[in-house]
Amino acid sequence: MKEITEVKICRKCSIEKSVKEFSVDKGNSTGYASYCRPCKREYKRNLYANNPEKYRKVARDWARKNKDKRSVYYKEFYARNLEGMRDRVKEYYWNHRQERCVKSLVYAREHKEERKAYEANNREKRRICSEKYNLENPEKVRESNWKSYKKRAGKIAVQNRIRVKQWRKDNPDKLAIWRLLNSDKIAEHQRVRRARKLSVEECFSEVEEDFTRAFWGHKCAICGQGQLTPNKRLPIDHWHPLSKGNALTMLNAVVLCPHHNAIKYNKEPNELFDMAIIADIENKLKCQEEEWILLEKYEEKRKVN
């Protein structure tokens, strides 16, 4: 029977350690490996660092030959460590998001034709998988669709307006018929709009509109885009929406380009823009109101004189 000692000297670091610090090695006379565990780990790490391709090839070959064994092991491991693995994956994705985006774009460009061919050959399979996922994860799908829509809301709204305008030009007869058939809807929409203006006592004159456009330099308050043609002026919008009880006044009137006018719709500024943009525009609105008050006082004095 082989003699097993309680302590052993590591041949790497030459430190006497407990046998618990050594791996079991039945081929050794002491029954334990010559290197302690930390030294063995360091040795293997250096060996892998000096020969990475060799060991990657060994790992790939083993994975190919042992697919079933590997699959069973990973399934059991994930089942035992589900929460921990989810946290690790999330942390990895967050810490390497830029690197992953770049790799994904590069891969997509290099394999563009392969991807098109796969999508063309597996349309039915992809459709079935997509339907199955949508049925199993309705909340995730709804949230994902909403996030995607919010990112592209302005672009979609502008495209829709262009499409509608073009359709109206190309189909004047159909438009006239639609208006006749939906006269009640049109009247209801106009009635609601008028009622909202009356409820907040909105009265914004043409002089005020001209002053507002001049104050903002006939440019969008968000992006600085000017009017496209001399005859086509940029619209004046409610900074805080009319639908939430805010009248169009000098403290609430801004000039917006069609893109940002479509994005804003009936939303509050803090739902769309950064706090820096909001603070800058609200400071300008205060200045606009002060200048308008000074102009009114000047006009009153001039009339008196």
Buried (B, 14 or more C-beta within 10 A) or exposed (E): EEEEEEEBEBEEEEEEBEBEBBEEEEEBEBBBBBBBBBBBEBEEEEEEEEEEEEBEEEEEEEEEEEEEEEEEEEEEEEEEEEEEEEEEEEEEEEEEEEEEEEEEEEEEEEEEEEEEEEEEEEEEEEEEEEEEEEEEEEEEBEEEEEEEEEEEBBEEBBEEBEEEEEEEEEEEEEBEEBEEEEEEEEEEEEEEEEEBBEEBEBEBEEEBBEBBBEBBEEBBBBEEBEBEEEEEBBBBBBBBBBEEEBBBBBBBBBBBBBBBBBBBEEBBBEEBBEEEEBEBBBEBBEEBBEBBEEEEEEEEEEEEE
